[in-house]
Amino acid sequence: MVLQGIKPEWFVVKPIPEMMSFGEQIDHISAVEAEILDETATALEFDKIPFGYESSKDLETSISQWRRIHNLGDDFISRLDNDRLDFRFLTLSHSHVSVSAMINMVIEHEIHHRGEILAYFRIMKSPLPKKWKE
């Protein structure tokens, strides 16, 4: 719902010059989710998840890609039992973590960037979009 509140003409807008644009924020959320869950699936020896992340050129493509990656991630997570959630492995960054910790990273990362996007709305003096359906 927050992403759908972004105006198409804002896709390349950086409310503060040193920060990501609205579009870069969305693409970053997608890229990190795909990267973390792909690394997790590999550690569990699951089939490769066809995330197929690419940088987006417009808002519609960016949101569509986010939905697709998010749905693939949800499907992967739904297939994990408790033993797999507790499985620990060495990440590419050389940290020993559990699968559940990697899933938490994805969730926390998305929440963080959703908050940044909401802050962007405030900077743009635009009404905040709804965060969920009522």
Long-range contacts (C-beta under 8 A, 24 or more apart in sequence): 1-129, 1-130, 1-131, 1-132, 1-133, 2-114, 2-117, 2-118, 2-129, 2-130, 2-131, 3-63, 3-66, 3-117, 4-63, 4-129, 5-121, 5-128, 5-129, 5-130, 6-59, 6-117, 6-129, 7-59, 7-126, 8-58, 8-59, 8-60, 10-59, 10-124, 11-58, 11-59, 11-62, 13-124, 15-120, 15-123, 15-124, 16-123, 19-116, 20-116, 22-59, 22-117, 22-120, 23-56, 23-58, 23-59, 23-62, 25-113, 25-116, 25-117, 25-120, 26-56, 26-59, 26-62, 26-63, 26-66, 26-117, 27-55, 27-56, 27-62, 27-65, 28-113, 29-66, 29-109, 29-110, 29-113, 30-62, 30-65, 30-66, 30-69, 30-70, 32-106, 32-109, 33-69, 33-70, 33-73, 33-106, 33-109, 33-110, 34-69, 34-72, 34-73, 36-102, 36-105, 36-106, 36-109, 37-72, 37-73, 37-76, 37-77, 37-102, 37-103, 37-106, 39-91, 39-92, 39-102, 40-76, 40-89, 40-99, 40-102, 40-103, 41-76, 43-87, 43-89, 43-91, 43-99, 44-80, 44-84, 44-87, 44-89, 44-99, 46-76, 46-79, 49-73, 49-76, 73-106, 77-103
